[in-house]
Amino acid sequence: MSAEVLEQPGLGSRRLSNYLVASAVSIGGLGFLLASLSSFLGTDLLPLGHPAALIFVPQGLIMGLYSIAAALLATYLWYVIGVNVGSGLNRFDKQAGLVTITRRGFRRPISVEIAL
C-alpha cells in the first residue's frame, strides 16, 4: 500500500452493544415464555415472583405472544451479528481519483464509487 492509497476498515454489527442487546432480548423472551407456561400449567417455572398465579387468558396468553415477538427479534439480531452486516472497507485512491466504499449487506455486498 503506497502513500497514494488509504484503506480504512468499516466496523460492522459485531459490537459489544449489539451482543448485549441480543442477549437481553433472548433472556427476556425466555422469561416471558416461562411466565406464560407457568400460568398455563399452574406451576412456577421461574424462581422470582409467582407467575403461576396469573390467569392464562388474557395475561399468560399475552406473555406468550411477547415471547414469540422476542424470539423473532432475537433471531433477527443474532442473524445480523452472524452475517456482520455493515462491515467493509473505505478505500481512498489519490492516483485514480476515486473513493470506494464497500459494505456487507444482508444478501449481497454494497459498493459505491465516488470521484474525488
Buried (B, 14 or more C-beta within 10 A) or exposed (E): EEEEEEEEEEEBBBEEEBBEBBEEBBEBBBBBBBBBBBBBEEEBBBEEEEBBEBEBEEBBBBBBEBBEEBBEBBBEBBEBBEBEBBBBBBBBBEEBEBBBBBBBEEEEEEEEEEEE
